[in-house]
Amino acid sequence: MKLSISLKLLISLSILIFGMTASIAYFNAEYLKKTILQRERDFNLSITEAKAKEINAFFDKQIKAITSSAKQLLDNPEATDFFKDNPDLLSLEIVDADKIESKSIVKKDGWAYTENENLNSQRLKFVIDLVVQAKQNPDRIYTMNSSALYPPLQKLENKKNTSVITLVIPYSLLDKKLDQVIVANLSTEFIQRIFSNTKLGTLKLFNDWGYSIVGSDEAYLTRTENISKTDIYSFIKSYPLPNYSGLYEQNQHSAGTMLSFAKTQRGLFLLSEIPAEVLIAPAQLIALMTLRLSGYFFAASLFLLFIFSSKLTQPLEKLSEISLEIAKGNFEHKPGDVLKQFFKDEVYALSIAVDRMVKGLKERNRFKTLFDKFHGSAVTADLMKNEVALRGEKKRMFVFFSDLRGFTGLSESKDPSQVVELLNEYFSYMVPVINQHGGVVDKFIGDAIMAVWGVPHEKPDDGKNALMACIKMRIALEKLNQTRKQRNEPELWIGMALHFGEAISGTIGSEERMEYTVIGNTINTASRIEASTKAFGTDLLVSEEVKEKLINFLYTEAGAVEVKGRSEPIKLYKVNGYIDENGLEVVVKTLFSDYTPEAADKVKIVS
């Protein structure tokens, strides 16, 4: 069925506008979600780290004060005035480590144990269990929430929002022998303030066994939670770093939880949990409002399109079809020839302008394709965006050199066409690897390849891509040699080098003849390192500058050499493989990776 251009435009532009508005709404919402989650992740991490430091300081202060008070109590059993200096201290008990019985105990005025014998029995068992733990590991300090074993603290000075934590401190007098254990009951009034300004989610302090000590929810003042059987606890215990923040997804059907934690120096960890639904709710609301506004815009656009689309004519439709072909790279169409039967109006003038544009685009495309082959697409794009002039700039870059071993003798035994065929086949294996990893082939010097990363524009992964390209070229050479072996041709051996440093990149030459290249001592050093591969009997060497920047690779120190242009010897390293994203070592070595060292006339080994 044939549709008019007005109706076609109405339908197509309606779909376009709807797709655009819906996409904007969706992608804006997704971007906002990611931004909110990223911001909350960073914010929660900083909060948990800061609060963990406060908690560390609190317990360090308490341990020091309680230990000092215990020493006073041992020296003078009648001493009771240390409660004035430590308002958080409720009771102090010194337990004999061998007999596991109380030697001395003092309590704050107005605070006493419960008269309930069953509860007292539980308290005694609780203290004995902690003392036994302290005997088994006398270097640790134990912290527990013991509110359930003591009367409510509201009865003491009308305190609210507070609970009891028990601190068990092994105490030795002589020769590091465990003599007694200090059991101190503390009010959480001060430490609870650390949790008072949590607006979203929950913030809780747990001990090493997974028991909650205190938290932002008042329910944690009188109730102890144990998370030792949960996946979150296993994740925290196995996580190698002292802090973490990120989206924790327990299953694929939930939005997850923004989980942040920081481990303290006393076997405690601070845990913050915020449901992701709470964080992304504003983004979902904005997405809904955007869709609603998009609907109004879509309705208005349809009305305007209906009015103006009827005024479009067949010449414009024809010109549109030709323009689409030109956009696809088909430069054979000539709009002026197709539309010359029409009056010489604005549409015809546009067709003539398009004719001239097509001619220019065709020439430009041919020039770009040819230039890409000589300089690489990245350099071509940079030169086409900027005016070509004789200029240069200093940049820090990775410089690569490779060279065929024994190529001179090999080329002398073949006629020129065979030599060119060999080089072209060799380059067809090596150059794509460089291009695929973001490198720029600067030049071919006979059988040698010089390539750079960081030119014309620096990228964050230049170093990683450069060294991975070297490893992949090692594999590519093995594939090439398998092909040559099947043809009964000699296998090829190469030397490769990668160096990092400062060099000058830009166009050099004259107004009549220019070349885009890189120059400097870094280039010369990279060439000397490549020459050193013979002396160390390996196919790949990197400088110390490369090794220091790229840590996720497997290195073996080769030695040090003196090279021209460097006052100090340079340390060189062999590359045996890399460490993958799972932290596993991947060794990449082939038959051609190591061989018997040879003499190298351009370098001198010093170690």
C-alpha positions as CSV (number, residue, x, y, z in Angstrom):
1,M,0.0,0.0,0.0
2,K,1.4,3.4,-1.0
3,L,1.4,6.0,1.6
4,S,1.8,9.7,1.1
5,I,5.0,11.4,2.2
6,S,3.1,13.4,4.7
7,L,1.7,10.3,6.3
8,K,5.1,8.6,6.2
9,L,6.7,11.5,7.9
10,L,3.9,11.7,10.4
11,I,4.3,8.1,11.3
12,S,8.2,8.0,11.3
13,L,8.6,11.2,13.2
14,S,6.0,10.2,15.7
15,I,7.9,7.0,16.4
16,L,11.1,8.9,16.5
17,I,9.8,11.5,19.0
18,F,8.2,8.8,21.1
19,G,11.4,6.7,21.1
20,M,13.4,9.8,21.9
21,T,11.2,11.0,24.8
22,A,10.9,7.5,26.2
23,S,14.7,6.9,25.9
24,I,15.4,10.2,27.6
25,A,13.1,9.3,30.5
26,Y,14.6,5.9,30.8
27,F,18.3,6.8,30.5
28,N,17.9,9.9,32.7
29,A,16.3,7.7,35.4
30,E,19.0,5.0,35.0
31,Y,21.8,7.7,35.1
32,L,20.2,9.3,38.2
33,K,20.0,5.9,39.9
34,K,23.7,5.2,39.2
35,T,24.6,8.7,40.4
36,I,22.6,8.4,43.6
37,L,24.0,4.9,44.3
38,Q,27.5,6.1,43.6
39,R,27.1,9.1,45.8
40,E,25.6,7.1,48.6
41,R,28.3,4.5,48.3
42,D,31.0,7.1,48.7
43,F,29.1,9.0,51.4
44,N,28.4,5.8,53.4
45,L,32.0,4.7,53.1
46,S,33.2,8.0,54.5
47,I,30.6,7.9,57.3
48,T,31.5,4.3,58.3
49,E,35.2,5.1,58.2
50,A,34.8,8.2,60.3
51,K,32.6,6.5,62.8
52,A,34.9,3.5,63.0
53,K,37.7,5.9,64.0
54,E,35.5,7.4,66.7
55,I,34.7,3.9,68.0
56,N,38.4,3.0,68.0
57,A,39.2,6.1,69.9
58,F,36.4,5.4,72.4
59,F,37.5,1.8,73.1
60,D,41.2,2.8,73.2
61,K,40.4,5.4,75.8
62,Q,38.2,3.0,77.8
63,I,40.7,0.1,77.8
64,K,43.5,2.5,79.0
65,A,41.2,4.0,81.7
66,I,39.8,0.6,82.8
67,T,43.2,-1.0,83.0
68,S,44.5,1.9,85.1
69,S,41.5,1.6,87.4
70,A,42.0,-2.1,87.7
71,K,45.6,-1.6,88.8
72,Q,44.4,0.9,91.4
73,L,41.8,-1.5,92.6
74,L,44.5,-4.3,92.9
75,D,46.7,-2.0,94.9
76,N,43.9,-0.6,97.0
77,P,40.7,-2.6,97.2
78,E,39.0,0.3,99.0
79,A,39.4,2.7,96.0
80,T,36.1,3.8,94.4
81,D,36.8,7.3,93.1
82,F,37.6,6.3,89.5
83,F,33.9,6.4,88.6
84,K,34.2,10.2,88.6
85,D,36.8,10.2,85.8
86,N,34.9,7.6,83.7
87,P,31.1,8.4,83.7
88,D,30.5,5.5,81.2
89,L,31.8,2.9,83.7
90,L,29.1,1.1,85.6
91,S,31.0,-1.7,87.3
92,L,34.5,-3.1,87.4
93,E,35.3,-6.7,88.3
94,I,38.7,-8.4,88.5
95,V,38.5,-12.2,88.0
96,D,41.3,-14.6,88.9
97,A,42.3,-16.3,85.6
98,D,43.2,-19.6,87.1
99,K,40.3,-20.1,89.5
100,I,37.8,-18.1,87.5
101,E,36.5,-16.4,90.5
102,S,36.0,-12.8,91.4
103,K,38.8,-11.2,93.3
104,S,37.4,-7.7,93.6
105,I,34.3,-5.9,92.3
106,V,33.1,-2.3,92.5
107,K,29.8,-0.8,91.2
108,K,28.6,2.7,90.5
109,D,26.3,4.1,93.1
110,G,22.7,3.5,92.2
111,W,23.4,0.6,89.9
112,A,23.1,-3.0,91.1
113,Y,22.6,-6.4,89.7
114,T,19.1,-7.9,89.5
115,E,17.8,-10.0,92.4
116,N,16.5,-12.6,90.0
117,E,18.6,-15.7,90.8
118,N,18.1,-17.2,87.3
119,L,19.3,-13.9,85.7
120,N,22.3,-13.8,88.0
121,S,23.1,-17.4,87.1
122,Q,23.0,-16.4,83.4
123,R,25.2,-13.4,84.1
124,L,27.8,-15.6,86.0
125,K,27.8,-18.1,83.1
126,F,28.2,-15.2,80.7
127,V,31.2,-13.8,82.6
128,I,32.8,-17.3,82.9
129,D,32.4,-17.9,79.2
130,L,34.2,-14.7,78.4
131,V,37.0,-15.3,80.9
132,V,37.5,-18.8,79.4
133,Q,37.8,-17.1,75.9
134,A,40.3,-14.6,77.3
135,K,42.4,-17.5,78.8
136,Q,42.5,-19.2,75.4
137,N,43.5,-16.1,73.6
138,P,45.2,-13.7,76.1
139,D,46.1,-11.2,73.4
140,R,42.5,-10.3,72.5
141,I,39.9,-8.0,74.1
142,Y,36.3,-9.1,74.0
143,T,33.2,-6.9,73.7
144,M,29.6,-8.1,74.2
145,N,26.1,-6.5,74.5
146,S,24.9,-7.7,77.9
147,S,21.8,-5.5,78.4
148,A,19.5,-8.5,78.8
149,L,21.5,-9.6,81.9
150,Y,21.1,-6.3,83.8
151,P,18.2,-4.2,85.0
152,P,17.1,-1.4,82.6
153,L,19.4,1.6,82.8
154,Q,16.5,4.0,82.8
155,K,16.5,3.4,86.5
156,L,20.0,4.9,86.8
157,E,19.7,8.7,86.6
158,N,16.7,8.4,84.3
159,K,19.0,7.4,81.4
160,K,17.3,6.7,78.1
161,N,18.6,5.4,74.8
162,T,21.4,3.5,76.4
163,S,22.3,-0.1,77.3
164,V,25.1,-2.2,78.8
165,I,28.2,-3.5,77.0
166,T,30.7,-5.8,78.7
167,L,34.3,-5.3,78.0
168,V,36.7,-8.2,78.9
169,I,40.4,-7.3,79.1
170,P,43.1,-10.0,79.8
171,Y,45.6,-8.5,82.3
172,S,49.1,-9.7,83.0
173,L,51.4,-8.7,85.8
174,L,54.7,-10.5,85.1
175,D,56.3,-12.3,82.2
176,K,53.2,-11.9,80.1
177,K,51.5,-14.6,82.2
178,L,47.7,-14.2,82.3
179,D,47.0,-13.5,86.0
180,Q,43.6,-11.9,86.0
181,V,40.8,-10.8,83.6
182,I,39.2,-7.4,83.9
183,V,35.4,-7.5,83.4
184,A,34.0,-4.0,83.0
185,N,30.3,-3.0,82.3
186,L,29.9,0.2,80.4
187,S,27.0,2.4,79.6
188,T,26.6,3.0,75.9
189,E,25.3,6.6,76.4
190,F,28.4,8.1,74.8
191,I,29.0,5.6,72.0
192,Q,25.3,5.7,71.2
193,R,25.7,9.3,70.1
194,I,27.8,8.1,67.2
195,F,24.8,6.4,65.8
196,S,22.2,9.1,66.5
197,N,22.4,11.0,63.2
198,T,21.7,8.1,60.9
199,K,18.8,9.2,58.6
200,L,18.5,6.3,56.2
201,G,18.8,2.6,56.9
202,T,20.6,1.2,59.9
203,L,24.0,1.5,61.4
204,K,25.2,-1.3,63.8
205,L,28.3,-2.3,65.6
206,F,29.2,-6.0,65.7
207,N,31.9,-8.0,67.4
208,D,34.1,-10.6,65.8
209,W,31.6,-13.4,66.6
210,G,28.7,-11.6,64.8
211,Y,26.9,-10.3,67.9
212,S,25.5,-6.8,67.7
213,I,26.9,-4.4,70.3
214,V,25.0,-1.2,69.6
215,G,23.1,0.4,66.7
216,S,21.0,3.3,65.4
217,D,17.8,1.4,66.0
218,E,16.7,1.7,69.6
219,A,15.7,-2.0,69.5
220,Y,19.4,-2.9,69.6
221,L,19.8,-1.3,73.0
222,T,18.0,-4.2,74.7
223,R,18.2,-6.9,72.0
224,T,21.3,-8.7,70.7
225,E,21.4,-9.8,67.0
226,N,23.7,-12.5,65.7
227,I,24.6,-12.5,62.0
228,S,27.3,-15.1,62.1
229,K,25.2,-17.5,60.0
230,T,24.4,-14.9,57.3
231,D,26.0,-14.4,53.9
232,I,26.8,-10.8,54.8
233,Y,28.9,-11.9,57.8
234,S,30.8,-14.4,55.6
235,F,31.4,-11.7,53.0
236,I,32.7,-9.2,55.7
237,K,35.0,-11.8,57.3
238,S,36.5,-12.9,54.0
239,Y,36.8,-9.4,52.5
240,P,40.6,-8.6,52.5
241,L,40.4,-4.8,52.9
242,P,39.4,-3.0,56.1
243,N,36.4,-1.2,54.5
244,Y,33.9,-1.6,51.7
245,S,30.9,0.1,50.2
246,G,28.7,-1.1,47.4
247,L,25.4,-2.5,46.3
248,Y,24.9,-6.0,47.8
249,E,22.3,-8.1,45.9
250,Q,21.2,-11.2,47.7
251,N,19.0,-12.4,44.9
252,Q,18.0,-11.2,41.4
253,H,14.5,-10.3,42.3
254,S,15.4,-7.5,44.7
255,A,17.0,-4.1,44.2
256,G,19.6,-5.0,46.8
257,T,21.1,-3.2,49.8
258,M,23.6,-0.4,49.9
259,L,26.1,-2.2,52.2
260,S,29.0,-0.4,53.8
261,F,31.3,-1.6,56.6
262,A,34.6,-0.6,58.3
263,K,36.6,-3.0,60.5
264,T,38.1,-1.6,63.7
265,Q,41.3,-2.4,65.5
266,R,39.5,-4.2,68.3
267,G,37.9,-7.1,66.4
268,L,34.7,-5.0,65.8
269,F,33.1,-3.9,62.6
270,L,30.7,-1.2,61.8
271,L,27.9,-2.2,59.4
272,S,25.6,0.2,57.5
273,E,22.6,-1.1,55.5
274,I,20.2,1.0,53.4
275,P,17.6,-0.6,51.1
276,A,18.3,0.3,47.5
277,E,14.6,1.0,47.0
278,V,14.8,3.9,49.5
279,L,17.8,5.4,47.6
280,I,16.4,5.2,44.1
281,A,12.8,6.3,44.9
282,P,13.6,9.9,43.8
283,A,14.9,8.6,40.5
284,Q,11.8,6.6,39.9
285,L,9.6,9.6,40.7
286,I,11.6,11.8,38.3
287,A,11.3,9.1,35.6
288,L,7.5,9.1,36.1
289,M,7.3,12.9,35.8
290,T,9.6,12.9,32.7
291,L,7.3,10.3,31.0
292,R,4.3,12.5,31.8
293,L,5.9,15.6,30.3
294,S,7.1,13.6,27.4
295,G,3.5,12.6,26.7
296,Y,2.4,16.2,26.6
297,F,5.3,17.0,24.3
298,F,4.5,14.1,22.1
299,A,0.9,15.1,21.7
300,A,1.8,18.7,20.7
301,S,4.5,17.4,18.3
302,L,1.9,15.2,16.5
303,F,-0.4,18.2,16.0
304,L,2.4,20.3,14.5
305,L,3.7,17.5,12.3
306,F,0.2,17.0,10.9
307,I,0.0,20.6,9.9
308,F,3.5,21.0,8.3
309,S,4.0,17.6,6.8
310,S,1.3,18.1,4.2
311,K,3.5,20.9,2.7
312,L,6.4,18.7,1.8
313,T,6.8,17.7,-1.9
314,Q,8.1,14.8,-3.9
315,P,11.4,16.5,-4.8
316,L,12.3,16.7,-1.1
317,E,11.4,13.1,-0.7
318,K,13.7,12.2,-3.5
319,L,16.5,14.3,-2.2
320,S,16.0,12.7,1.2
321,E,16.3,9.2,-0.3
322,I,19.6,10.2,-2.0
323,S,20.9,11.8,1.1
324,L,20.4,8.5,3.0
325,E,22.4,6.7,0.4
326,I,25.2,9.3,0.7
327,A,25.1,8.9,4.5
328,K,25.7,5.2,3.9
329,G,28.9,6.0,1.9
330,N,27.4,5.7,-1.6
331,F,28.8,8.7,-3.4
332,E,27.6,7.7,-6.9
333,H,24.3,9.5,-6.8
334,K,24.0,13.0,-8.3
335,P,20.9,14.8,-7.0
336,G,21.2,17.6,-9.6
337,D,20.7,15.1,-12.5
338,V,17.8,13.4,-10.8
339,L,15.9,16.6,-9.9
340,K,16.8,18.8,-13.0
341,Q,13.3,18.4,-14.5
342,F,11.9,20.4,-11.7
343,F,11.8,24.2,-11.5
344,K,14.9,25.9,-10.3
345,D,13.6,26.7,-6.8
346,E,15.1,26.2,-3.4
347,V,14.9,22.4,-3.6
348,Y,16.8,22.4,-6.9
349,A,19.5,24.8,-5.5
350,L,19.8,22.4,-2.5
351,S,20.3,19.5,-4.9
352,I,23.2,21.3,-6.7
353,A,24.8,22.1,-3.3
354,V,24.4,18.4,-2.4
355,D,26.1,17.5,-5.7
356,R,29.1,19.5,-4.7
357,M,29.1,18.1,-1.2
358,V,29.1,14.6,-2.5
359,K,32.1,15.3,-4.7
360,G,34.0,16.7,-1.7
361,L,33.0,13.8,0.6
362,K,34.0,11.3,-2.0
363,E,37.5,12.9,-2.3
364,R,37.8,13.3,1.5
365,N,36.8,9.6,2.1
366,R,39.4,8.4,-0.5
367,F,42.1,10.6,1.2
368,K,41.1,9.4,4.7
369,T,41.2,5.7,3.7
370,L,44.6,6.2,2.1
371,F,45.9,8.2,5.1
372,D,44.6,5.5,7.6
373,K,46.9,2.9,6.0
374,F,50.0,5.0,6.5
375,H,49.4,6.6,9.9
376,G,46.5,4.8,11.6
377,S,43.0,6.0,12.2
378,A,43.7,7.7,15.5
379,V,46.5,9.9,14.0
380,T,44.4,10.6,10.9
381,A,41.4,11.7,13.0
382,D,43.7,14.0,15.0
383,L,45.3,15.6,11.9
384,M,41.9,16.1,10.3
385,K,40.5,17.8,13.3
386,N,43.5,20.2,13.6
387,E,45.3,22.3,11.0
388,V,48.4,20.5,9.7
389,A,51.4,22.5,10.8
390,L,55.0,21.9,11.8
391,R,54.7,21.6,15.6
392,G,55.2,19.1,18.4
393,E,54.3,18.6,22.1
394,K,55.8,16.7,25.0
395,K,53.8,13.7,26.1
396,R,54.3,10.7,28.3
397,M,53.8,7.5,26.3
398,F,54.5,3.8,26.0
399,V,56.9,3.1,23.2
400,F,57.2,-0.4,21.6
401,F,59.9,-1.8,19.3
402,S,60.1,-5.2,17.7
403,D,62.6,-6.8,15.4
404,L,62.9,-10.1,13.5
405,R,65.9,-12.2,14.6
406,G,68.3,-13.1,11.8
407,F,66.3,-11.2,9.2
408,T,69.4,-9.9,7.4
409,G,70.6,-13.4,6.7
410,L,67.1,-14.6,5.8
411,S,66.6,-11.8,3.3
412,E,69.9,-12.3,1.6
413,S,68.9,-15.9,0.7
414,K,65.6,-14.8,-0.9
415,D,64.7,-12.6,-3.9
416,P,63.1,-9.2,-3.1
417,S,59.6,-10.3,-3.9
418,Q,59.8,-13.2,-1.4
419,V,61.3,-10.8,1.3
420,V,58.4,-8.4,0.8
421,E,55.9,-11.3,0.9
422,L,57.4,-12.6,4.1
423,L,57.3,-9.1,5.8
424,N,53.7,-8.5,4.6
425,E,52.6,-11.8,6.1
426,Y,54.5,-11.1,9.4
427,F,53.1,-7.6,9.6
428,S,49.5,-8.9,8.9
429,Y,49.8,-10.9,12.1
430,M,51.4,-8.2,14.3
431,V,49.8,-4.9,13.3
432,P,46.2,-6.0,13.9
433,V,47.1,-6.9,17.5
434,I,48.5,-3.4,18.0
435,N,45.4,-1.8,16.5
436,Q,43.0,-3.9,18.5
437,H,44.7,-2.8,21.7
438,G,44.6,0.9,20.9
439,G,48.2,1.4,19.7
440,V,49.4,3.5,16.8
441,V,52.0,2.0,14.5
442,D,54.4,4.9,14.0
443,K,56.6,3.4,11.3
444,F,58.1,0.3,9.8
445,I,61.9,0.2,9.8
446,G,62.6,-2.7,7.5
447,D,61.5,-5.7,9.5
448,A,61.2,-3.6,12.7
449,I,57.9,-2.2,14.1
450,M,57.7,1.0,16.1
451,A,54.4,1.6,17.9
452,V,53.2,4.0,20.6
453,W,50.4,4.2,23.2
454,G,49.3,7.6,24.5
455,V,49.6,9.3,21.1
456,P,47.8,11.3,19.8
457,H,45.6,11.1,22.9
458,E,46.3,9.5,26.2
459,K,43.8,6.9,27.5
460,P,43.6,5.5,31.1
461,D,44.4,1.9,30.0
462,D,47.2,2.7,27.6
463,G,49.8,0.8,29.6
464,K,47.7,-2.3,30.2
465,N,46.7,-2.4,26.5
466,A,50.4,-1.9,25.4
467,L,51.7,-4.8,27.5
468,M,48.8,-7.0,26.7
469,A,49.4,-6.3,23.0
470,C,53.0,-7.6,23.5
471,I,51.7,-10.8,25.1
472,K,49.1,-11.3,22.3
473,M,51.9,-10.7,19.7
474,R,53.8,-13.5,21.3
475,I,50.7,-15.8,20.7
476,A,50.2,-14.4,17.2
477,L,53.8,-15.2,16.3
478,E,53.2,-18.8,17.5
479,K,50.2,-19.1,15.1
480,L,52.2,-17.6,12.2
481,N,55.1,-20.1,12.9
482,Q,52.6,-23.0,12.9
483,T,51.5,-21.9,9.4
484,R,55.0,-21.5,8.2
485,K,56.0,-24.9,9.6
486,Q,53.2,-26.5,7.6
487,R,54.7,-24.9,4.5
488,N,58.2,-26.2,5.4
489,E,59.4,-22.7,5.9
490,P,61.7,-21.6,8.7
491,E,60.1,-20.3,11.9
492,L,60.5,-16.6,12.8
493,W,61.9,-15.3,16.1
494,I,61.4,-11.8,17.3
495,G,62.6,-9.4,20.0
496,M,60.1,-7.0,21.6
497,A,60.6,-4.1,24.0
498,L,58.2,-1.7,25.9
499,H,59.4,1.5,27.6
500,F,57.6,4.4,29.2
501,G,58.7,7.9,29.3
502,E,58.5,11.4,27.9
503,A,58.9,12.1,24.2
504,I,57.8,14.7,21.6
505,S,55.0,13.9,19.2
506,G,53.9,16.0,16.2
507,T,54.5,16.8,12.6
508,I,58.1,17.2,11.4
509,G,59.5,18.0,8.0
510,S,58.9,21.0,5.7
511,E,56.0,22.8,4.2
512,E,56.4,20.5,1.1
513,R,56.8,17.2,3.0
514,M,55.6,16.4,6.5
515,E,55.5,13.3,8.7
516,Y,53.7,12.6,11.9
517,T,56.0,10.9,14.3
518,V,57.5,10.7,17.8
519,I,61.1,11.6,18.7
520,G,63.2,11.8,21.9
521,N,65.5,9.8,24.2
522,T,62.6,7.6,25.3
523,I,62.4,6.3,21.7
524,N,66.1,5.6,21.6
525,T,66.0,3.8,25.0
526,A,63.1,1.6,23.8
527,S,65.2,0.6,20.7
528,R,68.2,-0.3,22.9
529,I,66.0,-2.4,25.2
530,E,64.7,-4.3,22.2
531,A,68.4,-4.9,21.2
532,S,69.0,-6.3,24.7
533,T,66.5,-9.2,24.1
534,K,69.3,-11.1,22.3
535,A,71.7,-10.7,25.3
536,F,69.1,-12.1,27.7
537,G,67.6,-14.7,25.4
538,T,64.0,-13.7,25.5
539,D,61.4,-12.3,23.1
540,L,60.1,-9.5,25.4
541,L,61.8,-7.0,27.8
542,V,60.2,-4.1,29.6
543,S,61.9,-1.3,31.5
544,E,61.5,-0.6,35.3
545,E,59.3,2.4,34.4
546,V,56.8,0.0,32.8
547,K,56.9,-2.5,35.6
548,E,56.2,0.2,38.3
549,K,53.2,1.4,36.4
550,L,51.7,-2.0,35.5
551,I,51.4,-4.2,38.5
552,N,49.0,-6.8,37.3
553,F,51.6,-8.7,35.2
554,L,54.0,-11.5,36.0
555,Y,57.6,-10.3,35.9
556,T,61.1,-11.9,36.2
557,E,64.1,-9.6,36.6
558,A,66.4,-10.1,33.7
559,G,69.2,-7.8,34.7
560,A,70.6,-4.3,34.1
561,V,72.3,-2.9,31.0
562,E,74.2,0.2,30.0
563,V,72.8,1.9,26.9
564,K,73.8,4.9,24.9
565,G,72.0,8.1,26.0
566,R,71.5,6.9,29.6
567,S,73.9,7.8,32.4
568,E,72.6,5.1,34.7
569,P,72.1,1.4,33.9
570,I,68.5,0.5,33.3
571,K,66.9,-2.5,34.9
572,L,65.0,-4.8,32.5
573,Y,62.4,-7.4,33.2
574,K,61.0,-10.4,31.4
575,V,57.2,-10.7,31.2
576,N,55.8,-14.2,31.8
577,G,52.1,-13.4,31.8
578,Y,49.4,-11.4,33.6
579,I,46.9,-11.5,36.5
580,D,43.4,-11.8,35.3
581,E,40.3,-10.0,36.7
582,N,39.7,-12.9,39.2
583,G,43.2,-12.5,40.6
584,L,44.6,-15.7,39.0
585,E,48.0,-15.8,37.4
586,V,47.9,-16.6,33.7
587,V,51.3,-17.6,32.3
588,V,51.7,-17.0,28.5
589,K,54.9,-18.5,27.2
590,T,55.7,-20.2,23.8
591,L,58.5,-22.1,22.2
592,F,59.8,-18.7,21.0
593,S,59.6,-16.8,24.3
594,D,63.1,-17.9,25.6
595,Y,66.2,-19.0,23.8
596,T,70.0,-19.1,24.2
597,P,71.4,-15.6,24.8
598,E,73.4,-14.1,22.0
599,A,75.9,-11.2,21.9
600,A,74.4,-7.8,21.5
601,D,76.7,-5.1,20.2
602,K,74.5,-2.1,21.2
603,V,74.2,-2.9,24.9
604,K,76.4,-3.9,27.8
605,I,75.1,-6.1,30.5
606,V,76.2,-4.9,34.0
607,S,74.3,-7.3,36.2
